C-alpha cells in the first residue's frame, strides 16, 4: 500500500527518468552512428535512419526506451507542478508527454530511406505507411518540445528562450537538408543532432530543477 511518505520518493524517481532519458538516447545514437557503416553519415543522415539496415533494432529500442522514460518524466512534472503556476506547469507536462509519445511512435514505425541511405536508395522515396506514421508522430513531438521550452520558461527565461530559438532554427535547417536543399543536404544530420542535443539538454536541466 502506498502511503504519503512514499510519494516524494516516487516523484523523485519519475523526475530522475528525465535526467536519464536524454544522455542515454544521445550516447546510443552517437555510438551507433559511428559504427553503422554501409554509407551512413552522421553529418548527412537522420538519427531515425539508424533503424534501417544492419542492427537497426538498436535505434528502435533507443526510441522506445527514451519514450517510456520521457512519459514517466512527464507524469513527474505533472505531479510537481507549482501551485502558483499550475496551468502552465501542467500544460508543459503534457507537451513533454507528447514528446515522449512521439519517441514511442518513432520507434514503432520505421522511417523511409532518405538522402541515399541505405545504399542504393534514391535521395527521396514515396511515403510508405510506416514512414508516414513515423513522421506523423515525430513532427508534432518536435513542435511540442519547442513549445514546452517557452511554456516552462518561468524562472529561467533566458536559457529556455535561447534553447527554444536555437532548437527551432537547427530543426528547420535539418528539415531543409532532408528535403534535399542543395546547400544543406550534406549537413542535414548534423543540424538534426544539434537540435536533438539542445532539446534533451533542456529537458535534463528541467528535471534537475524540479528535483
TORSE-478961 format. One record per residue (C-alpha): residue in three letters; x negated, y, z. Coordinates in steps of 0.25 Angstrom, whole numbers, padded with zeros to 4 digits, always signed. Layout:
! TORSE-478961
AlaXYZ...
//
This chain:
! TORSE-478961
Unk+0000+0000+0000Unk-0005+0014-0004Unk-0006+0024+0007Unk-0008+0039+0007Unk-0022+0037+0012Unk-0025+0029-0001Unk-0020+0040-0011Unk-0033+0049-0010Unk-0042+0037-0013Unk-0033+0033-0025Unk-0032+0047-0031Unk-0047+0047-0030Unk-0049+0034-0037Unk-0039+0040-0048Unk-0048+0052-0049Unk-0060+0044-0050Unk-0055+0038-0063Unk-0056+0052-0069Unk-0071+0052-0065Unk-0074+0038-0071Unk-0066+0039-0084Unk-0074+0049-0091Unk-0088+0045-0088Unk-0085+0030-0091Unk-0078+0034-0104Unk-0089+0043-0109Unk-0100+0034-0105Unk-0093+0022-0112Unk-0091+0029-0126Unk-0105+0035-0126Unk-0112+0022-0123Unk-0103+0014-0133Unk-0105+0025-0144Unk-0120+0024-0142Unk-0120+0009-0145Unk-0108+0008-0154Unk-0116+0007-0167Unk-0109+0004-0181Unk-0109+0018-0185Unk-0103+0024-0173Unk-0108+0038-0169Unk-0104+0045-0156Unk-0106+0059-0164Unk-0097+0055-0175Unk-0086+0045-0170Unk-0075+0046-0159Unk-0076+0039-0146Unk-0063+0031-0150Unk-0071+0025-0162Unk-0079+0017-0152Unk-0067+0008-0150Unk-0069+0004-0165Unk-0079-0007-0169Unk-0089-0015-0160Unk-0086-0014-0145Unk-0074-0005-0148Unk-0068-0011-0135Unk-0077-0003-0126Unk-0071+0010-0130Unk-0057+0005-0130Unk-0060+0001-0115Unk-0066+0014-0113Unk-0054+0021-0117Unk-0045+0012-0109Unk-0053+0013-0096Unk-0054+0028-0097Unk-0040+0030-0100Unk-0036+0022-0087Unk-0045+0029-0079Unk-0040+0043-0084Unk-0026+0039-0082Unk-0029+0035-0067Unk-0037+0048-0066Unk-0024+0056-0071Unk-0016+0049-0060Unk-0026+0054-0050Unk-0025+0068-0056Unk-0010+0068-0055Unk-0011+0063-0040Unk-0021+0074-0036Unk-0014+0086-0043Unk-0016+0099-0035Unk-0003+0103-0029Unk-0005+0118-0033Unk-0006+0114-0048Unk+0001+0101-0048Unk+0008+0103-0062Unk-0005+0106-0069Unk-0013+0095-0062Unk-0003+0084-0065Unk-0002+0089-0080Unk-0017+0088-0080Unk-0016+0074-0074Unk-0006+0070-0085Unk-0015+0076-0096Unk-0027+0068-0091Unk-0018+0055-0091Unk-0015+0058-0105Unk-0030+0058-0108Unk-0031+0044-0101Unk-0019+0039-0109Unk-0026+0044-0122Unk-0038+0036-0118Unk-0030+0023-0116Unk-0023+0025-0129Unk-0036+0027-0136Unk-0041+0014-0130Unk-0029+0006-0134Unk-0028+0012-0148Unk-0041+0012-0156Unk-0045+0024-0165Unk-0046+0023-0180Unk-0060+0024-0187Unk-0065+0038-0189Unk-0078+0045-0195Unk-0083+0032-0201Unk-0083+0023-0189Unk-0082+0011-0189Unk-0092+0010-0200Unk-0085+0008-0214Unk-0072+0016-0210Unk-0069+0030-0216Unk-0070+0043-0209Unk-0055+0043-0206Unk-0045+0032-0208Unk-0030+0031-0208Unk-0024+0030-0194Unk-0021+0017-0188Unk-0010+0015-0178Unk-0021+0013-0167Unk-0029+0025-0172Unk-0016+0034-0172Unk-0013+0029-0157Unk-0027+0031-0153Unk-0027+0046-0157Unk-0012+0047-0152Unk-0018+0044-0138Unk-0031+0051-0140Unk-0028+0065-0145Unk-0017+0068-0135Unk-0027+0063-0124Unk-0038+0073-0128Unk-0028+0084-0129Unk-0023+0080-0115Unk-0037+0081-0109Unk-0040+0094-0115Unk-0027+0100-0109Unk-0029+0093-0096Unk-0042+0101-0095Unk-0034+0114-0096Unk-0023+0110-0087Unk-0032+0105-0076Unk-0042+0117-0077Unk-0037+0123-0063Unk-0049+0125-0054Unk-0060+0122-0065Unk-0055+0131-0077Unk-0068+0134-0084Unk-0073+0119-0085Unk-0059+0114-0088Unk-0056+0124-0099Unk-0070+0123-0105Unk-0069+0108-0105Unk-0055+0109-0112Unk-0060+0118-0123Unk-0073+0110-0126Unk-0065+0097-0125Unk-0055+0103-0135Unk-0066+0108-0145Unk-0074+0095-0145Unk-0062+0087-0147Unk-0057+0095-0159Unk-0071+0094-0165Unk-0071+0079-0163Unk-0058+0078-0169Unk-0062+0086-0181Unk-0074+0077-0183Unk-0066+0064-0182Unk-0057+0071-0193Unk-0069+0071-0202Unk-0072+0086-0201Unk-0085+0086-0209Unk-0093+0095-0199Unk-0089+0087-0187Unk-0087+0073-0191Unk-0101+0069-0187Unk-0099+0075-0173Unk-0084+0071-0170Unk-0088+0060-0160Unk-0098+0070-0153Unk-0087+0080-0151Unk-0077+0070-0146Unk-0087+0065-0136Unk-0089+0079-0131Unk-0074+0081-0129Unk-0073+0068-0122Unk-0084+0070-0113Unk-0079+0084-0110Unk-0065+0078-0107Unk-0070+0067-0098Unk-0079+0077-0090Unk-0068+0086-0087Unk-0059+0074-0082Unk-0071+0069-0073Unk-0072+0083-0068Unk-0057+0084-0065Unk-0058+0070-0058Unk-0069+0075-0049Unk-0062+0088-0046Unk-0049+0080-0042Unk-0057+0071-0033
//
